Amino acid sequence: MERSSKEPDYLLRFWLLALVSTLGLLLLYFLPSNIFGWEPNKVDLLSDLRHEEVDSALLKPEDPLALSQQARSDDKVVRRREEIYRRLEEQSKQEQEASGTLPADLDSTVSPISRLADMSPRHDGMQHFFAQLRQRSRLGRPVRIAVLGDSFIEGDIFTGSLRSQLQARYGGAGVGWMPLTSETAGFRRTIRHEFKGWREYNQLRTKGRYPLPSHYYTGSEGDWVRYTLPKGSQPCTEAILYYQSPQGTSLSVSIDGGEPTMIDLPESESLSAYKLNSSAFSSIRFSLASGASGFVCYGVGLDGASGISVDNFSTRGNSGLTLRSLDSELNKAFCSARPYDLIILQYGLNTISQKQLDYSHYIKQFGGAIDHLRASIGSTECLLLGVSDRGTKSNGAVVTMPAVRALEQGQIRLAAEKGLVFWSTREAVVRLGGIGALASRGWAAKDYTHLSHRGGQELARQFLDAFFLEEKYYDAIK
Protein backbone atom coordinates (compact mmCIF):
# COMPACT_ATOMS: atom_id res chain seq x y z
CA MET A 1 0.00 0.00 0.00
CA GLU A 2 1.34 3.42 -0.95
CA ARG A 3 2.17 5.90 1.83
CA SER A 4 -0.25 8.81 2.11
CA SER A 5 1.17 12.13 0.97
CA LYS A 6 0.03 13.61 4.30
CA GLU A 7 1.99 11.09 6.45
CA PRO A 8 4.84 12.92 8.27
CA ASP A 9 8.41 12.27 7.15
CA TYR A 10 9.95 10.96 10.41
CA LEU A 11 13.37 10.39 8.87
CA LEU A 12 13.61 14.05 7.82
CA ARG A 13 12.50 15.13 11.31
CA PHE A 14 15.15 12.92 12.89
CA TRP A 15 17.97 14.46 10.85
CA LEU A 16 16.70 17.99 11.47
CA LEU A 17 16.57 17.29 15.23
CA ALA A 18 20.09 15.79 15.16
CA LEU A 19 21.39 18.84 13.24
CA VAL A 20 19.80 21.34 15.65
CA SER A 21 21.07 19.40 18.70
CA THR A 22 24.61 19.26 17.31
CA LEU A 23 24.62 22.98 16.47
CA GLY A 24 23.29 23.72 19.97
CA LEU A 25 26.07 21.69 21.62
CA LEU A 26 28.69 23.37 19.45
CA LEU A 27 27.36 26.81 20.44
CA LEU A 28 27.62 25.87 24.14
CA TYR A 29 31.42 25.97 23.72
CA PHE A 30 31.16 29.77 23.41
CA LEU A 31 29.33 30.28 26.72
CA PRO A 32 31.23 32.68 29.02
CA SER A 33 33.31 31.00 31.73
CA ASN A 34 31.44 32.88 34.48
CA ILE A 35 27.71 33.67 34.46
CA PHE A 36 26.73 35.77 37.50
CA GLY A 37 29.14 33.81 39.70
CA TRP A 38 28.22 30.40 38.22
CA GLU A 39 31.03 28.63 36.38
CA PRO A 40 29.52 26.10 33.94
CA ASN A 41 31.54 23.09 32.82
CA LYS A 42 32.92 23.64 29.34
CA VAL A 43 31.08 21.68 26.63
CA ASP A 44 33.49 20.95 23.78
CA LEU A 45 32.55 18.29 21.24
CA LEU A 46 35.88 18.82 19.48
CA SER A 47 38.08 18.55 22.57
CA ASP A 48 39.69 15.33 21.32
CA LEU A 49 40.82 17.16 18.16
CA ARG A 50 41.60 20.58 19.59
CA HIS A 51 45.18 21.61 20.41
CA GLU A 52 45.71 25.01 21.99
CA GLU A 53 49.07 26.72 22.26
CA VAL A 54 49.86 28.31 25.62
CA ASP A 55 51.85 31.49 26.09
CA SER A 56 54.94 30.12 27.85
CA ALA A 57 55.72 33.55 29.31
CA LEU A 58 52.69 33.22 31.57
CA LEU A 59 53.88 29.83 32.81
CA LYS A 60 57.40 30.81 33.84
CA PRO A 61 58.33 27.99 36.22
CA GLU A 62 59.03 28.79 39.84
CA ASP A 63 61.00 26.16 41.76
CA PRO A 64 59.70 26.13 45.36
CA LEU A 65 62.99 24.72 46.63
CA ALA A 66 65.01 27.40 44.83
CA LEU A 67 62.76 30.15 46.24
CA SER A 68 63.07 28.70 49.72
CA GLN A 69 66.87 28.86 49.39
CA GLN A 70 66.67 32.50 48.34
CA ALA A 71 64.61 33.27 51.44
CA ARG A 72 67.22 31.87 53.81
CA SER A 73 69.27 33.98 56.21
CA ASP A 74 72.99 33.51 55.63
CA ASP A 75 74.40 32.50 58.98
CA LYS A 76 76.07 29.47 60.51
CA VAL A 77 72.94 28.04 62.13
CA VAL A 78 70.87 28.22 58.95
CA ARG A 79 73.66 26.76 56.80
CA ARG A 80 73.89 23.80 59.18
CA ARG A 81 70.14 23.30 59.00
CA GLU A 82 70.28 23.28 55.20
CA GLU A 83 73.01 20.64 55.25
CA ILE A 84 70.93 18.46 57.57
CA TYR A 85 67.86 18.79 55.36
CA ARG A 86 69.74 17.98 52.15
CA ARG A 87 71.21 14.87 53.80
CA LEU A 88 67.79 13.67 54.97
CA GLU A 89 66.28 14.41 51.56
CA GLU A 90 68.98 12.34 49.84
CA GLN A 91 68.43 9.49 52.30
CA SER A 92 64.70 9.54 51.53
CA LYS A 93 65.41 9.40 47.80
CA GLN A 94 67.83 6.50 48.22
CA GLU A 95 65.32 4.58 50.35
CA GLN A 96 62.64 4.98 47.69
CA GLU A 97 65.06 3.92 44.96
CA ALA A 98 65.99 0.81 46.96
CA SER A 99 62.33 -0.08 47.55
CA GLY A 100 61.40 0.55 43.90
CA THR A 101 58.83 3.22 44.82
CA LEU A 102 60.62 6.20 43.29
CA PRO A 103 58.54 7.44 40.32
CA ALA A 104 60.24 7.41 36.91
CA ASP A 105 59.74 9.42 33.71
CA LEU A 106 58.62 12.59 35.46
CA ASP A 107 58.95 15.95 33.73
CA SER A 108 61.28 18.62 35.04
CA THR A 109 58.49 20.40 36.98
CA VAL A 110 57.94 17.44 39.32
CA SER A 111 60.17 16.38 42.20
CA PRO A 112 60.62 12.58 42.38
CA ILE A 113 60.09 12.69 46.16
CA SER A 114 57.38 14.41 48.15
CA ARG A 115 58.77 17.33 50.16
CA LEU A 116 57.67 20.50 51.87
CA ALA A 117 59.23 23.76 50.68
CA ASP A 118 59.80 25.91 53.77
CA MET A 119 59.99 29.57 52.71
CA SER A 120 60.83 30.92 56.18
CA PRO A 121 64.18 32.74 56.52
CA ARG A 122 65.54 30.31 59.14
CA HIS A 123 63.93 27.09 57.87
CA ASP A 124 61.75 26.90 60.96
CA GLY A 125 58.27 27.38 59.49
CA MET A 126 56.85 24.37 61.39
CA GLN A 127 59.12 24.35 64.43
CA HIS A 128 56.34 25.19 66.89
CA PHE A 129 54.06 22.49 65.50
CA PHE A 130 56.64 19.71 65.74
CA ALA A 131 57.62 20.89 69.22
CA GLN A 132 53.96 20.52 70.22
CA LEU A 133 53.85 17.08 68.61
CA ARG A 134 56.87 15.94 70.62
CA GLN A 135 55.28 17.05 73.89
CA ARG A 136 51.74 15.95 73.06
CA SER A 137 51.46 13.76 76.15
CA ARG A 138 51.85 16.87 78.35
CA LEU A 139 49.54 19.28 76.53
CA GLY A 140 46.32 18.22 78.23
CA ARG A 141 44.59 18.26 74.83
CA PRO A 142 45.14 16.81 71.36
CA VAL A 143 47.60 18.41 68.95
CA ARG A 144 45.20 20.01 66.50
CA ILE A 145 45.42 20.48 62.74
CA ALA A 146 42.74 22.44 60.87
CA VAL A 147 42.40 21.88 57.12
CA LEU A 148 40.53 24.73 55.42
CA GLY A 149 39.42 24.15 51.85
CA ASP A 150 36.76 23.74 49.20
CA SER A 151 34.89 20.82 47.61
CA PHE A 152 38.22 19.07 46.94
CA ILE A 153 38.21 17.89 50.58
CA GLU A 154 34.47 17.70 51.26
CA GLY A 155 33.17 14.40 52.57
CA ASP A 156 36.44 14.12 54.55
CA ILE A 157 38.33 13.15 51.38
CA PHE A 158 42.09 13.47 52.00
CA THR A 159 41.56 14.65 55.59
CA GLY A 160 39.95 11.37 56.69
CA SER A 161 42.96 9.35 55.51
CA LEU A 162 45.37 11.95 56.88
CA ARG A 163 43.65 11.78 60.28
CA SER A 164 43.58 7.98 60.51
CA GLN A 165 47.26 7.62 59.61
CA LEU A 166 48.38 10.37 61.98
CA GLN A 167 46.32 8.92 64.82
CA ALA A 168 47.74 5.46 64.16
CA ARG A 169 51.23 6.94 64.60
CA TYR A 170 50.72 9.54 67.35
CA GLY A 171 47.53 8.45 69.10
CA GLY A 172 44.18 10.15 69.28
CA ALA A 173 40.58 9.35 68.44
CA GLY A 174 37.49 10.81 66.84
CA VAL A 175 36.82 12.73 63.67
CA GLY A 176 37.42 16.22 64.99
CA TRP A 177 35.13 19.06 63.99
CA MET A 178 31.54 18.37 62.96
CA PRO A 179 28.91 20.85 61.71
CA LEU A 180 25.28 20.47 62.77
CA THR A 181 24.10 20.00 59.16
CA SER A 182 25.94 19.07 55.99
CA GLU A 183 25.08 18.68 52.31
CA THR A 184 27.70 15.90 52.07
CA ALA A 185 26.58 13.88 55.12
CA GLY A 186 25.52 10.92 52.97
CA PHE A 187 28.85 10.95 51.14
CA ARG A 188 31.14 10.99 54.19
CA ARG A 189 32.48 7.60 55.31
CA THR A 190 34.29 8.50 58.52
CA ILE A 191 31.07 9.14 60.48
CA ARG A 192 27.32 8.74 60.13
CA HIS A 193 25.76 12.19 60.42
CA GLU A 194 21.98 12.58 60.83
CA PHE A 195 20.02 15.73 61.65
CA LYS A 196 16.62 17.37 61.53
CA GLY A 197 15.77 21.06 61.69
CA TRP A 198 18.48 23.65 62.36
CA ARG A 199 19.01 26.73 60.24
CA GLU A 200 22.44 26.98 58.65
CA TYR A 201 24.29 30.26 58.05
CA ASN A 202 27.08 29.96 55.48
CA GLN A 203 29.70 32.69 55.07
CA LEU A 204 29.49 32.42 51.28
CA ARG A 205 25.74 33.07 51.28
CA THR A 206 24.81 35.09 54.35
CA LYS A 207 26.38 38.12 55.97
CA GLY A 208 27.20 37.76 59.64
CA ARG A 209 29.97 37.26 62.20
CA TYR A 210 31.91 34.09 61.48
CA PRO A 211 34.88 32.35 63.09
CA LEU A 212 37.12 29.77 61.39
CA PRO A 213 34.44 27.16 60.53
CA SER A 214 32.60 29.74 58.33
CA HIS A 215 29.21 28.37 59.45
CA TYR A 216 26.90 28.73 62.41
CA TYR A 217 23.44 27.41 63.28
CA THR A 218 20.27 28.40 65.05
CA GLY A 219 17.35 26.13 65.87
CA SER A 220 13.91 25.57 67.31
CA GLU A 221 12.87 23.31 70.15
CA GLY A 222 12.99 19.70 68.97
CA ASP A 223 15.75 20.17 66.39
CA TRP A 224 18.32 17.38 66.76
CA VAL A 225 21.58 15.95 65.46
CA ARG A 226 23.23 12.54 65.86
CA TYR A 227 26.80 11.44 65.15
CA THR A 228 27.74 7.74 64.98
CA LEU A 229 31.21 6.36 64.36
CA PRO A 230 31.55 3.39 61.96
CA LYS A 231 31.79 -0.08 63.53
CA GLY A 232 35.33 -0.92 64.53
CA SER A 233 36.36 2.70 65.03
CA GLN A 234 38.16 3.72 68.19
CA PRO A 235 35.65 5.50 70.45
CA CYS A 236 35.82 9.22 71.10
CA THR A 237 36.37 10.38 74.66
CA GLU A 238 35.25 14.01 74.34
CA ALA A 239 32.28 15.78 72.78
CA ILE A 240 32.64 19.56 73.05
CA LEU A 241 29.93 22.00 71.95
CA TYR A 242 30.89 25.52 70.77
CA TYR A 243 28.08 27.99 71.26
CA GLN A 244 26.65 31.31 72.44
CA SER A 245 23.54 31.55 74.61
CA PRO A 246 22.87 34.87 76.35
CA GLN A 247 19.75 33.54 78.10
CA GLY A 248 20.75 29.93 78.72
CA THR A 249 19.80 26.83 76.74
CA SER A 250 18.88 23.25 77.66
CA LEU A 251 19.87 20.23 75.56
CA SER A 252 18.66 16.65 75.77
CA VAL A 253 21.74 14.46 75.30
CA SER A 254 21.87 10.71 74.69
CA ILE A 255 25.11 8.67 74.61
CA ASP A 256 25.30 5.40 72.66
CA GLY A 257 21.52 5.19 72.42
CA GLY A 258 20.99 5.42 76.19
CA GLU A 259 18.42 7.37 78.14
CA PRO A 260 18.56 11.12 77.48
CA THR A 261 20.06 13.44 80.08
CA MET A 262 19.11 17.08 80.37
CA ILE A 263 22.06 19.49 80.24
CA ASP A 264 21.72 23.19 81.03
CA LEU A 265 24.33 25.18 79.12
CA PRO A 266 25.78 28.11 81.07
CA GLU A 267 24.62 31.50 79.88
CA SER A 268 27.23 33.10 77.63
CA GLU A 269 27.16 36.20 75.45
CA SER A 270 30.52 35.31 73.92
CA LEU A 271 31.68 32.15 72.16
CA SER A 272 32.13 29.38 74.75
CA ALA A 273 32.87 25.67 74.88
CA TYR A 274 30.97 23.09 76.91
CA LYS A 275 31.93 19.42 77.31
CA LEU A 276 28.81 17.33 76.63
CA ASN A 277 30.58 14.04 77.41
CA SER A 278 33.98 13.00 78.77
CA SER A 279 33.91 9.18 78.64
CA ALA A 280 34.32 6.73 75.77
CA PHE A 281 31.44 6.73 73.29
CA SER A 282 30.68 5.83 69.68
CA SER A 283 27.41 7.70 69.23
CA ILE A 284 25.97 10.93 70.59
CA ARG A 285 22.63 12.60 69.95
CA PHE A 286 21.40 15.90 71.27
CA SER A 287 18.27 17.93 70.73
CA LEU A 288 17.31 21.49 71.57
CA ALA A 289 14.97 21.21 74.58
CA SER A 290 14.50 24.86 75.54
CA GLY A 291 16.12 28.27 75.29
CA ALA A 292 16.26 28.42 71.48
CA SER A 293 16.01 32.22 71.46
CA GLY A 294 19.48 33.69 71.10
CA PHE A 295 21.14 30.26 70.95
CA VAL A 296 23.90 30.04 68.31
CA CYS A 297 25.86 26.83 67.75
CA TYR A 298 29.10 26.76 65.72
CA GLY A 299 29.60 23.00 65.77
CA VAL A 300 30.90 20.09 67.84
CA GLY A 301 34.36 18.62 68.39
CA LEU A 302 34.48 14.80 68.61
CA ASP A 303 37.99 13.94 69.82
CA GLY A 304 40.22 11.94 72.07
CA ALA A 305 41.73 13.54 75.16
CA SER A 306 45.25 13.42 73.70
CA GLY A 307 47.15 12.39 70.57
CA ILE A 308 46.27 14.25 67.40
CA SER A 309 43.09 15.70 65.92
CA VAL A 310 42.41 16.78 62.33
CA ASP A 311 39.47 19.11 61.62
CA ASN A 312 37.94 19.36 58.14
CA PHE A 313 36.56 22.83 57.37
CA SER A 314 35.38 22.45 53.78
CA THR A 315 33.04 24.89 52.09
CA ARG A 316 31.90 24.12 48.56
CA GLY A 317 32.67 26.96 46.13
CA ASN A 318 35.12 28.70 48.47
CA SER A 319 38.14 30.40 46.88
CA GLY A 320 39.70 31.19 50.25
CA LEU A 321 38.92 34.88 50.04
CA THR A 322 36.28 34.51 52.75
CA LEU A 323 39.18 34.43 55.21
CA ARG A 324 39.35 38.21 54.73
CA SER A 325 35.96 38.65 56.37
CA LEU A 326 36.35 36.36 59.38
CA ASP A 327 35.42 38.28 62.50
CA SER A 328 38.79 38.82 64.20
CA GLU A 329 37.56 38.96 67.79
CA LEU A 330 35.20 36.02 67.33
CA ASN A 331 37.94 33.99 65.68
CA LYS A 332 40.35 34.77 68.52
CA ALA A 333 37.72 33.50 70.94
CA PHE A 334 37.18 30.36 68.85
CA CYS A 335 40.92 29.61 68.59
CA SER A 336 41.28 30.20 72.32
CA ALA A 337 38.49 27.71 73.05
CA ARG A 338 39.80 25.26 70.44
CA PRO A 339 43.53 26.01 69.91
CA TYR A 340 45.24 24.86 66.73
CA ASP A 341 48.90 24.03 66.21
CA LEU A 342 48.82 23.95 62.39
CA ILE A 343 46.41 25.33 59.79
CA ILE A 344 46.56 23.85 56.29
CA LEU A 345 45.09 25.98 53.50
CA GLN A 346 43.73 24.13 50.44
CA TYR A 347 42.21 26.51 47.89
CA GLY A 348 42.36 27.39 44.22
CA LEU A 349 40.17 25.02 42.21
CA ASN A 350 37.24 27.46 42.36
CA THR A 351 39.45 30.21 40.95
CA ILE A 352 40.69 28.41 37.86
CA SER A 353 39.16 29.34 34.53
CA GLN A 354 39.98 27.50 31.30
CA LYS A 355 41.15 30.60 29.41
CA GLN A 356 42.61 32.65 32.27
CA LEU A 357 46.34 32.51 32.95
CA ASP A 358 46.89 35.69 34.97
CA TYR A 359 45.99 35.19 38.65
CA SER A 360 47.95 38.09 40.10
CA HIS A 361 44.79 39.88 41.33
CA TYR A 362 43.51 36.76 43.10
CA ILE A 363 46.93 36.06 44.62
CA LYS A 364 47.12 39.60 45.99
CA GLN A 365 43.65 39.26 47.55
CA PHE A 366 44.44 35.81 48.93
CA GLY A 367 47.64 37.17 50.45
CA GLY A 368 45.58 39.77 52.30
CA ALA A 369 43.19 37.03 53.44
CA ILE A 370 46.11 35.04 54.89
CA ASP A 371 47.39 38.13 56.70
CA HIS A 372 43.94 38.67 58.21
CA LEU A 373 43.76 35.05 59.34
CA ARG A 374 47.25 35.05 60.87
CA ALA A 375 46.43 38.15 62.92
CA SER A 376 43.82 36.20 64.88
CA ILE A 377 45.47 32.78 65.37
CA GLY A 378 48.46 33.69 67.53
CA SER A 379 51.48 31.40 67.15
CA THR A 380 49.67 28.85 64.99
CA GLU A 381 51.67 28.05 61.85
CA CYS A 382 50.22 27.86 58.34
CA LEU A 383 50.96 25.47 55.49
CA LEU A 384 49.80 26.27 51.96
CA LEU A 385 48.77 23.44 49.62
CA GLY A 386 49.15 24.32 45.96
CA VAL A 387 46.22 23.83 43.62
CA SER A 388 45.70 20.21 42.55
CA ASP A 389 46.01 18.82 39.05
CA ARG A 390 42.95 19.52 36.90
CA GLY A 391 42.57 17.95 33.50
CA THR A 392 41.31 18.97 30.11
CA LYS A 393 41.25 16.98 26.86
CA SER A 394 43.72 17.76 24.09
CA ASN A 395 44.35 15.55 21.07
CA GLY A 396 42.31 12.81 22.73
CA ALA A 397 44.37 12.76 25.94
CA VAL A 398 43.74 14.23 29.38
CA VAL A 399 46.41 16.85 30.10
CA THR A 400 46.92 19.34 32.91
CA MET A 401 44.95 22.51 32.32
CA PRO A 402 47.46 25.35 31.69
CA ALA A 403 45.62 27.48 34.26
CA VAL A 404 46.70 25.01 36.98
CA ARG A 405 50.37 25.72 36.34
CA ALA A 406 49.70 29.46 36.15
CA LEU A 407 47.87 29.56 39.49
CA GLU A 408 50.43 27.31 41.17
CA GLN A 409 53.22 29.70 40.18
CA GLY A 410 51.35 32.51 41.90
CA GLN A 411 50.82 30.39 45.01
CA ILE A 412 54.53 29.54 45.18
CA ARG A 413 55.49 33.21 44.94
CA LEU A 414 52.91 34.06 47.60
CA ALA A 415 54.34 31.41 49.95
CA ALA A 416 57.80 32.93 49.44
CA GLU A 417 56.47 36.44 50.10
CA LYS A 418 54.69 35.39 53.32
CA GLY A 419 57.36 32.98 54.57
CA LEU A 420 54.95 30.01 54.48
CA VAL A 421 55.58 26.31 54.08
CA PHE A 422 54.35 25.09 50.66
CA TRP A 423 53.41 21.65 49.31
CA SER A 424 52.67 21.01 45.66
CA THR A 425 49.43 19.03 45.42
CA ARG A 426 49.80 19.07 41.63
CA GLU A 427 53.17 17.33 41.80
CA ALA A 428 51.75 14.71 44.16
CA VAL A 429 48.90 13.90 41.76
CA VAL A 430 51.36 13.74 38.84
CA ARG A 431 53.57 11.32 40.81
CA LEU A 432 50.47 9.13 41.14
CA GLY A 433 50.05 9.20 37.36
CA GLY A 434 48.12 12.43 36.77
CA ILE A 435 44.45 13.26 37.15
CA GLY A 436 43.52 11.45 33.90
CA ALA A 437 45.12 8.20 35.04
CA LEU A 438 43.49 8.51 38.47
CA ALA A 439 40.07 8.98 36.85
CA SER A 440 40.59 5.87 34.72
CA ARG A 441 41.31 3.87 37.91
CA GLY A 442 38.31 5.26 39.76
CA TRP A 443 40.55 7.29 42.08
CA ALA A 444 39.18 10.57 40.69
CA ALA A 445 35.93 11.76 39.17
CA LYS A 446 35.43 12.12 35.42
CA ASP A 447 35.39 15.90 35.85
CA TYR A 448 39.19 15.47 36.09
CA THR A 449 39.15 17.70 39.18
CA HIS A 450 37.90 15.94 42.30
CA LEU A 451 39.35 12.84 43.92
CA SER A 452 37.43 9.81 45.14
CA HIS A 453 37.97 8.49 48.66
CA ARG A 454 40.65 6.13 47.32
CA GLY A 455 42.36 8.99 45.51
CA GLY A 456 42.28 11.04 48.70
CA GLN A 457 43.89 8.15 50.54
CA GLU A 458 46.77 8.01 48.05
CA LEU A 459 47.21 11.79 48.16
CA ALA A 460 47.37 11.66 51.97
CA ARG A 461 50.19 9.10 51.73
CA GLN A 462 52.09 11.45 49.45
CA PHE A 463 51.63 14.30 51.91
CA LEU A 464 52.72 12.17 54.85
CA ASP A 465 55.94 11.22 53.07
CA ALA A 466 56.83 14.92 53.13
CA PHE A 467 55.46 15.36 56.66
CA PHE A 468 57.60 12.54 58.10
CA LEU A 469 60.70 13.87 56.30
CA GLU A 470 60.04 17.22 57.95
CA GLU A 471 59.64 15.54 61.33
CA LYS A 472 63.10 13.95 60.96
CA TYR A 473 64.55 17.36 60.17
CA TYR A 474 63.03 19.03 63.24
CA ASP A 475 64.13 16.15 65.45
CA ALA A 476 67.68 16.66 64.12
CA ILE A 477 67.82 20.42 64.83
CA LYS A 478 65.97 20.56 68.16
Number of C-alpha atoms within 10 A of each C-alpha: 3 4 7 7 7 6 7 10 9 9 9 10 11 10 11 12 12 12 11 11 12 13 11 11 13 14 12 16 15 11 13 11 18 11 9 6 7 10 15 12 14 16 14 16 13 14 16 14 12 12 12 8 6 12 10 10 8 16 19 11 15 16 16 23 17 11 18 23 20 14 18 18 14 12 9 8 11 16 15 11 18 16 11 16 20 12 13 17 20 12 13 19 17 13 13 15 12 10 9 10 12 15 15 9 8 13 9 8 13 16 17 20 20 24 23 21 27 27 29 22 18 20 23 19 19 21 18 16 23 20 15 17 20 15 11 18 16 11 14 10 18 25 27 23 24 23 22 22 24 21 21 25 25 23 23 26 26 25 26 26 20 20 24 20 16 17 18 12 11 16 19 26 26 28 24 24 21 20 20 24 21 17 10 13 18 12 16 17 15 20 23 15 21 16 17 14 16 20 14 18 18 16 21 15 7 10 10 14 17 23 23 22 23 22 23 24 18 20 21 17 16 16 17 22 19 19 21 18 20 14 9 7 13 15 22 24 19 22 23 20 21 19 25 22 21 15 15 18 23 18 23 18 23 19 20 13 12 11 10 14 12 14 14 14 21 16 15 16 15 13 20 22 21 14 13 19 18 14 13 16 19 21 19 20 20 22 23 21 19 16 19 20 15 15 23 19 22 27 19 22 22 26 27 26 23 20 24 26 29 28 24 26 22 21 22 15 17 21 20 23 18 16 23 17 17 22 19 20 13 17 21 20 18 25 17 16 14 15 20 23 22 23 21 18 20 24 26 25 24 16 18 22 18 13 11 14 18 15 19 15 10 18 19 13 14 22 20 15 18 18 14 17 22 17 12 22 23 14 14 17 20 26 22 23 25 26 26 27 27 24 21 20 19 17 13 13 13 19 17 21 19 25 24 25 24 23 25 24 24 21 29 27 18 20 27 23 14 13 22 23 25 28 24 24 21 23 23 25 22 23 21 16 14 22 30 27 16 21 22 12 12 15 20 22 17 15 14 23 18 23 27 19 23 17 23 23 21 20 22 20 18 20 21 17 15 18 16 12 18 22 17 15 22 21 12 12 13 8
